[in-house]
């Protein structure tokens, strides 16, 4: 095989630049901006570079799609460049919406970026075939684009690995100090410029001829027929078994099932798309029948999806994730009806409809961000009004402690608003500014615990440390422990089923936990032999905590609420729980582990007179 010469490679690179000039310039600008941001040292500060970077990221798929659209419409050079220049105008308009202090800005800016990236990638898949071209040509074009993207990623990362190793060699062998940030900068360069250029060089340039291609890669057939299709059947069996369970037990579907339904639908749709070129061949007639039955099977589980989501929304309101799940459910329902009952269904409808859905969700009063913010602010307003904290649009701090459930909801909504949207929508309720005085933080807004304090609400901090099905409680570790009346304290001991006892010869004490961790016994030693003991019922304290905190995760609990004390005839001990994890199975409560300080004392009684 004859390798291409440097001159041939340069000519190919120049040809690619002439074909996609706006895309390559956009990639170069975005890469330079990213390198500047990575190279900058010191505290983050507002800069227009974030706006340029995000616009450049969107520019690669947008300008590529517009160039291919102009090419397929056979526009002459000037009109084709004008179409791509219009794309630059759109990017400038988007850049104007990106806050200069992006590192401290609400997360919805990044969520919207991802939504627009998906929209534009879908636009790339369909732009040369809008209104013309067969489904086969459309399929062959996207096959080529996906394979080319994989080639570009592999080549660029091989290049990055080789150059990174060369930098490390220079650093180690010649003593030239290579700053650690040079490696991510090298990765940005290879991905932003090299990978983009390699990908564009392989974009099909004879789009009309794609309609005549009939070859089908064997690897795709194996993937779709022997890997993805069995997975779809597994998902289908699980979902319908769960559906039967719901009908028999008359139980509401759990929220987690929505992920399985969407995963099942995505895998099935991808399988149908991969097998589509074979569907028209006589020996693969089963593909058309299987496809129709797949879309019919989606309809009942889509209803289950809506039932599961409706329960979550009724309990916790609308967030971007739930809005997205509902929107995808509506899209899935429409797509399934279209492919199940239409005799002339076109696979181009999938990316077109999905791109339009993502575009509609990304902005406007009907979009996911506006709807979610309005819903959560409305829930917060209802909670504050019902507790007489919000009166005529102004905050009047609570003078008594609210019920735990209300405190937990208020705290969760405040934290959600701070992270995703900011406090602008609730700022009119307060006389104080809810923005941070300094940008030397991870957010432009005050902590949600501070805002809860302005409401007179005792903050309930969300805890994310528990595993699935477990409950995690932590005490307020900033408060000191009252040790009056005790002889000594064993600090910060973790009690697990695998570590249930420990001896302290110098202190003359030992503790032993039961196998279930429900009780802890403190033994007093003399010469290594127990002379006294006291037992502490930890389980009773955990039961009380589970009731008081309604089986939810909680933190910053007053330390006194997490004390378990045992008293005997001549000794006493207190287990001061700091961290506790437990789970409830049916009616049983099982302690998994806890971290605690252990106070102990001997009770010396005066002899009778």
LINTANOR-V182839 format. One record per backbone hydrogen bond with DSSP energy under -0.5 kcal/mol. NH is the residue of the N-H (numbers start at 1). CO is the residue of the C=O. E is the energy in kcal/mol with one decimal. If there is no record, write none. Layout:
nh=NH co=CO e=E
nh=NH co=CO e=E
//
This chain:
nh=3 co=1 e=-0.5
nh=9 co=5 e=-2.4
nh=10 co=6 e=-2.5
nh=11 co=7 e=-2.5
nh=12 co=8 e=-2.4
nh=13 co=9 e=-2.4
nh=14 co=10 e=-2.4
nh=15 co=11 e=-2.4
nh=16 co=12 e=-2.2
nh=17 co=13 e=-2.1
nh=18 co=14 e=-2.5
nh=19 co=15 e=-1.5
nh=20 co=16 e=-2.4
nh=24 co=20 e=-2.0
nh=25 co=21 e=-2.3
nh=26 co=22 e=-2.2
nh=27 co=23 e=-2.4
nh=28 co=24 e=-2.4
nh=29 co=25 e=-2.6
nh=30 co=26 e=-2.7
nh=31 co=27 e=-2.2
nh=32 co=28 e=-2.5
nh=33 co=29 e=-2.4
nh=34 co=30 e=-2.4
nh=35 co=31 e=-2.5
nh=36 co=32 e=-2.1
nh=37 co=33 e=-2.3
nh=38 co=34 e=-2.2
nh=39 co=35 e=-2.3
nh=40 co=36 e=-1.4
nh=47 co=100 e=-2.0
nh=50 co=47 e=-0.9
nh=52 co=48 e=-2.0
nh=53 co=49 e=-2.7
nh=54 co=50 e=-2.4
nh=55 co=51 e=-2.0
nh=56 co=52 e=-2.4
nh=57 co=53 e=-2.2
nh=58 co=54 e=-1.9
nh=59 co=55 e=-1.7
nh=60 co=56 e=-1.2
nh=61 co=57 e=-0.7
nh=62 co=58 e=-2.0
nh=63 co=59 e=-2.7
nh=64 co=60 e=-1.6
nh=65 co=61 e=-2.3
nh=66 co=62 e=-2.3
nh=67 co=63 e=-2.2
nh=68 co=64 e=-2.3
nh=69 co=65 e=-2.3
nh=70 co=66 e=-2.5
nh=71 co=67 e=-2.1
nh=72 co=68 e=-2.6
nh=73 co=69 e=-1.9
nh=74 co=71 e=-1.0
nh=75 co=70 e=-2.4
nh=80 co=76 e=-2.4
nh=81 co=77 e=-2.3
nh=82 co=78 e=-2.0
nh=83 co=79 e=-2.1
nh=84 co=80 e=-1.7
nh=85 co=81 e=-2.3
nh=86 co=82 e=-2.0
nh=87 co=83 e=-1.2
nh=88 co=84 e=-1.5
nh=89 co=85 e=-1.9
nh=90 co=86 e=-1.9
nh=91 co=87 e=-2.0
nh=92 co=88 e=-2.3
nh=93 co=89 e=-2.1
nh=94 co=90 e=-2.1
nh=95 co=91 e=-2.7
nh=96 co=92 e=-1.5
nh=97 co=94 e=-1.8
nh=98 co=95 e=-1.2
nh=99 co=97 e=-0.5
nh=102 co=99 e=-0.6
nh=102 co=100 e=-0.6
nh=104 co=101 e=-1.7
nh=105 co=101 e=-0.6
nh=105 co=102 e=-0.9
nh=107 co=419 e=-3.0
nh=108 co=420 e=-2.0
nh=109 co=106 e=-1.2
nh=110 co=107 e=-0.8
nh=111 co=107 e=-2.2
nh=112 co=108 e=-2.5
nh=113 co=109 e=-1.6
nh=114 co=110 e=-2.1
nh=115 co=111 e=-2.0
nh=116 co=112 e=-2.5
nh=117 co=113 e=-2.3
nh=118 co=114 e=-2.3
nh=119 co=115 e=-2.1
nh=120 co=116 e=-2.6
nh=121 co=117 e=-2.5
nh=122 co=118 e=-2.2
nh=123 co=119 e=-1.6
nh=124 co=120 e=-2.1
nh=125 co=121 e=-1.6
nh=126 co=122 e=-0.8
nh=126 co=123 e=-0.7
nh=127 co=123 e=-2.4
nh=129 co=126 e=-1.8
nh=130 co=127 e=-1.0
nh=131 co=129 e=-0.7
nh=132 co=129 e=-0.5
nh=138 co=134 e=-2.1
nh=139 co=135 e=-2.4
nh=140 co=136 e=-2.9
nh=141 co=137 e=-2.4
nh=142 co=138 e=-1.9
nh=143 co=139 e=-2.2
nh=144 co=140 e=-2.2
nh=145 co=141 e=-2.1
nh=146 co=142 e=-2.4
nh=147 co=143 e=-2.3
nh=148 co=144 e=-2.4
nh=149 co=145 e=-2.2
nh=150 co=146 e=-2.1
nh=151 co=147 e=-2.3
nh=152 co=148 e=-2.6
nh=153 co=149 e=-2.2
nh=154 co=150 e=-2.5
nh=155 co=151 e=-2.8
nh=156 co=152 e=-2.4
nh=157 co=153 e=-2.0
nh=158 co=154 e=-2.3
nh=159 co=155 e=-2.3
nh=160 co=156 e=-2.4
nh=161 co=157 e=-2.6
nh=162 co=158 e=-2.3
nh=163 co=159 e=-2.5
nh=164 co=160 e=-2.9
nh=165 co=161 e=-2.1
nh=166 co=162 e=-1.8
nh=167 co=163 e=-2.4
nh=168 co=164 e=-2.3
nh=169 co=165 e=-2.1
nh=170 co=166 e=-2.4
nh=171 co=167 e=-2.4
nh=172 co=168 e=-2.5
nh=173 co=169 e=-3.1
nh=174 co=170 e=-1.6
nh=175 co=171 e=-0.6
nh=176 co=170 e=-1.1
nh=177 co=175 e=-0.6
nh=178 co=176 e=-0.6
nh=179 co=177 e=-0.6
nh=182 co=179 e=-2.1
nh=183 co=180 e=-1.3
nh=184 co=180 e=-0.6
nh=185 co=181 e=-1.8
nh=186 co=182 e=-2.2
nh=187 co=183 e=-2.2
nh=188 co=184 e=-2.4
nh=189 co=185 e=-2.2
nh=190 co=186 e=-2.5
nh=191 co=187 e=-2.5
nh=192 co=188 e=-3.1
nh=193 co=189 e=-2.4
nh=194 co=189 e=-1.3
nh=195 co=190 e=-2.7
nh=196 co=191 e=-0.6
nh=197 co=193 e=-2.5
nh=198 co=194 e=-2.6
nh=199 co=195 e=-2.5
nh=200 co=196 e=-2.5
nh=201 co=197 e=-1.9
nh=202 co=198 e=-0.8
nh=202 co=199 e=-1.1
nh=203 co=200 e=-1.2
nh=207 co=205 e=-0.7
nh=209 co=206 e=-0.7
nh=210 co=206 e=-0.5
nh=210 co=207 e=-1.0
nh=211 co=208 e=-1.1
nh=212 co=209 e=-1.2
nh=213 co=210 e=-1.1
nh=221 co=217 e=-1.4
nh=222 co=218 e=-2.4
nh=223 co=219 e=-2.3
nh=224 co=220 e=-2.8
nh=225 co=221 e=-2.8
nh=226 co=222 e=-2.0
nh=227 co=222 e=-0.5
nh=227 co=223 e=-0.9
nh=228 co=223 e=-2.8
nh=229 co=224 e=-2.0
nh=231 co=227 e=-1.4
nh=232 co=228 e=-2.3
nh=233 co=229 e=-2.0
nh=234 co=230 e=-2.2
nh=235 co=231 e=-2.6
nh=236 co=232 e=-2.5
nh=237 co=233 e=-2.4
nh=238 co=234 e=-2.3
nh=239 co=235 e=-2.7
nh=240 co=236 e=-2.5
nh=241 co=237 e=-2.2
nh=242 co=238 e=-2.2
nh=243 co=239 e=-2.2
nh=244 co=240 e=-2.1
nh=245 co=241 e=-2.0
nh=246 co=242 e=-2.2
nh=247 co=243 e=-2.1
nh=248 co=244 e=-2.8
nh=249 co=245 e=-2.8
nh=250 co=246 e=-1.3
nh=251 co=246 e=-1.1
nh=257 co=254 e=-1.2
nh=258 co=255 e=-1.6
nh=259 co=256 e=-1.3
nh=260 co=256 e=-1.0
nh=261 co=257 e=-2.4
nh=262 co=258 e=-2.3
nh=263 co=259 e=-2.4
nh=264 co=260 e=-2.8
nh=265 co=261 e=-2.6
nh=266 co=262 e=-2.5
nh=267 co=263 e=-2.4
nh=268 co=264 e=-2.4
nh=269 co=265 e=-2.6
nh=270 co=266 e=-2.4
nh=271 co=267 e=-2.2
nh=272 co=268 e=-2.2
nh=273 co=269 e=-2.3
nh=274 co=270 e=-2.4
nh=275 co=271 e=-1.9
nh=276 co=272 e=-0.6
nh=276 co=273 e=-0.7
nh=278 co=275 e=-1.4
nh=279 co=275 e=-0.8
nh=279 co=276 e=-1.3
nh=280 co=276 e=-0.5
nh=281 co=278 e=-1.8
nh=284 co=281 e=-1.6
nh=285 co=282 e=-1.1
nh=287 co=284 e=-1.7
nh=288 co=284 e=-0.5
nh=289 co=285 e=-1.3
nh=290 co=286 e=-2.8
nh=291 co=287 e=-2.5
nh=292 co=288 e=-2.1
nh=293 co=289 e=-2.2
nh=294 co=290 e=-2.3
nh=295 co=291 e=-2.1
nh=296 co=292 e=-1.9
nh=297 co=293 e=-2.2
nh=298 co=294 e=-1.2
nh=299 co=295 e=-0.7
nh=299 co=296 e=-0.7
nh=300 co=296 e=-0.6
nh=301 co=297 e=-0.8
nh=302 co=298 e=-1.9
nh=303 co=299 e=-1.5
nh=304 co=300 e=-1.6
nh=305 co=301 e=-2.0
nh=306 co=302 e=-2.2
nh=307 co=303 e=-2.1
nh=308 co=304 e=-2.4
nh=309 co=305 e=-2.4
nh=310 co=306 e=-2.4
nh=311 co=307 e=-1.5
nh=312 co=308 e=-1.6
nh=313 co=309 e=-2.7
nh=314 co=310 e=-2.2
nh=315 co=311 e=-1.6
nh=316 co=312 e=-2.9
nh=317 co=313 e=-2.2
nh=323 co=319 e=-2.8
nh=324 co=320 e=-2.6
nh=325 co=321 e=-2.1
nh=326 co=322 e=-2.4
nh=327 co=323 e=-2.8
nh=328 co=324 e=-2.7
nh=329 co=325 e=-2.0
nh=330 co=326 e=-2.4
nh=331 co=327 e=-2.5
nh=332 co=328 e=-2.9
nh=333 co=329 e=-2.4
nh=334 co=330 e=-2.4
nh=335 co=331 e=-2.8
nh=336 co=332 e=-2.4
nh=337 co=333 e=-2.2
nh=338 co=334 e=-2.2
nh=339 co=335 e=-2.5
nh=340 co=336 e=-2.1
nh=341 co=337 e=-1.7
nh=342 co=338 e=-1.7
nh=345 co=342 e=-0.6
nh=349 co=346 e=-1.9
nh=350 co=347 e=-1.4
nh=351 co=347 e=-0.6
nh=352 co=348 e=-1.8
nh=353 co=349 e=-2.3
nh=354 co=350 e=-2.1
nh=355 co=351 e=-2.4
nh=356 co=352 e=-2.2
nh=357 co=353 e=-2.2
nh=358 co=354 e=-2.4
nh=359 co=355 e=-2.3
nh=360 co=356 e=-2.4
nh=361 co=357 e=-2.1
nh=362 co=358 e=-1.2
nh=363 co=359 e=-0.5
nh=363 co=360 e=-0.7
nh=367 co=364 e=-1.6
nh=368 co=361 e=-1.9
nh=369 co=361 e=-0.6
nh=371 co=367 e=-2.3
nh=372 co=368 e=-1.9
nh=373 co=369 e=-2.1
nh=374 co=370 e=-2.4
nh=375 co=371 e=-2.3
nh=376 co=372 e=-2.3
nh=377 co=373 e=-2.6
nh=378 co=374 e=-2.2
nh=379 co=375 e=-2.1
nh=380 co=376 e=-2.4
nh=381 co=377 e=-2.7
nh=382 co=378 e=-2.1
nh=383 co=379 e=-2.3
nh=384 co=380 e=-2.6
nh=385 co=381 e=-2.4
nh=386 co=382 e=-2.5
nh=387 co=383 e=-1.2
nh=388 co=385 e=-1.7
nh=389 co=384 e=-3.2
nh=390 co=384 e=-1.2
nh=391 co=389 e=-0.6
nh=391 co=394 e=-2.9
nh=394 co=391 e=-1.5
nh=395 co=429 e=-2.1
nh=396 co=389 e=-3.8
nh=398 co=455 e=-2.4
nh=407 co=403 e=-2.3
nh=408 co=404 e=-2.7
nh=409 co=405 e=-2.0
nh=410 co=406 e=-2.7
nh=411 co=407 e=-2.4
nh=412 co=408 e=-2.3
nh=413 co=409 e=-2.4
nh=414 co=410 e=-2.4
nh=415 co=411 e=-2.2
nh=416 co=412 e=-2.2
nh=417 co=413 e=-2.8
nh=418 co=414 e=-2.4
nh=419 co=415 e=-2.2
nh=420 co=416 e=-2.7
nh=421 co=416 e=-0.5
nh=421 co=417 e=-1.4
nh=422 co=417 e=-4.5
nh=426 co=423 e=-1.1
nh=427 co=423 e=-1.3
nh=429 co=426 e=-1.6
nh=430 co=427 e=-2.0
nh=436 co=444 e=-2.8
nh=441 co=439 e=-1.3
nh=444 co=104 e=-2.1
nh=446 co=434 e=-2.6
nh=450 co=447 e=-0.5
nh=451 co=447 e=-1.8
nh=452 co=448 e=-2.4
nh=453 co=449 e=-1.8
nh=454 co=450 e=-1.6
nh=455 co=451 e=-1.2
nh=456 co=453 e=-1.0
nh=457 co=452 e=-2.7
nh=459 co=457 e=-0.6
nh=461 co=459 e=-0.6
nh=470 co=467 e=-2.3
nh=471 co=582 e=-3.3
nh=473 co=580 e=-2.7
nh=474 co=554 e=-1.5
nh=475 co=578 e=-2.5
nh=476 co=557 e=-2.8
nh=477 co=475 e=-1.1
nh=479 co=476 e=-1.3
nh=483 co=481 e=-0.7
nh=486 co=483 e=-1.7
nh=487 co=600 e=-1.9
nh=488 co=600 e=-1.6
nh=490 co=598 e=-2.7
nh=491 co=489 e=-0.7
nh=493 co=596 e=-3.0
nh=495 co=493 e=-0.6
nh=495 co=594 e=-3.3
nh=496 co=494 e=-0.6
nh=496 co=499 e=-1.8
nh=497 co=592 e=-0.6
nh=499 co=496 e=-0.7
nh=502 co=511 e=-1.8
nh=504 co=509 e=-2.9
nh=507 co=504 e=-1.0
nh=508 co=504 e=-1.4
nh=509 co=504 e=-1.5
nh=510 co=523 e=-1.8
nh=511 co=502 e=-2.2
nh=512 co=521 e=-2.4
nh=513 co=500 e=-2.9
nh=514 co=519 e=-2.3
nh=517 co=514 e=-1.4
nh=520 co=536 e=-2.1
nh=521 co=512 e=-3.1
nh=522 co=534 e=-2.7
nh=523 co=510 e=-3.4
nh=523 co=521 e=-0.5
nh=524 co=532 e=-2.8
nh=525 co=508 e=-3.1
nh=526 co=529 e=-2.2
nh=529 co=526 e=-1.4
nh=531 co=524 e=-3.3
nh=532 co=524 e=-1.2
nh=534 co=522 e=-1.9
nh=536 co=520 e=-2.6
nh=538 co=518 e=-1.3
nh=538 co=536 e=-1.2
nh=539 co=518 e=-2.3
nh=541 co=537 e=-0.8
nh=542 co=538 e=-2.1
nh=543 co=539 e=-2.6
nh=544 co=540 e=-2.0
nh=545 co=541 e=-2.4
nh=546 co=542 e=-2.5
nh=547 co=543 e=-1.9
nh=548 co=544 e=-3.0
nh=549 co=545 e=-2.4
nh=550 co=547 e=-1.2
nh=551 co=546 e=-1.9
nh=552 co=549 e=-2.2
nh=554 co=472 e=-1.7
nh=557 co=474 e=-2.0
nh=561 co=558 e=-1.7
nh=562 co=558 e=-0.5
nh=562 co=559 e=-1.8
nh=563 co=560 e=-1.1
nh=564 co=575 e=-1.8
nh=566 co=573 e=-3.0
nh=568 co=571 e=-3.6
nh=572 co=601 e=-2.4
nh=573 co=566 e=-2.4
nh=574 co=599 e=-2.1
nh=575 co=564 e=-3.3
nh=576 co=574 e=-0.8
nh=576 co=597 e=-3.3
nh=577 co=562 e=-2.1
nh=577 co=575 e=-1.2
nh=578 co=595 e=-3.3
nh=579 co=595 e=-1.7
nh=580 co=473 e=-2.5
nh=581 co=593 e=-2.4
nh=582 co=471 e=-2.1
nh=583 co=590 e=-2.4
nh=585 co=583 e=-0.6
nh=585 co=588 e=-2.1
nh=586 co=584 e=-0.6
nh=588 co=585 e=-2.5
nh=590 co=583 e=-3.4
nh=590 co=588 e=-0.5
nh=591 co=516 e=-0.5
nh=591 co=589 e=-0.5
nh=592 co=581 e=-2.5
nh=593 co=581 e=-1.6
nh=594 co=495 e=-1.6
nh=595 co=579 e=-2.7
nh=596 co=493 e=-2.6
nh=597 co=576 e=-1.9
nh=598 co=490 e=-2.5
nh=599 co=574 e=-2.8
nh=599 co=597 e=-0.6
nh=600 co=488 e=-2.0
nh=601 co=572 e=-2.0
nh=603 co=570 e=-2.9
nh=604 co=602 e=-0.7
nh=605 co=603 e=-0.7
//
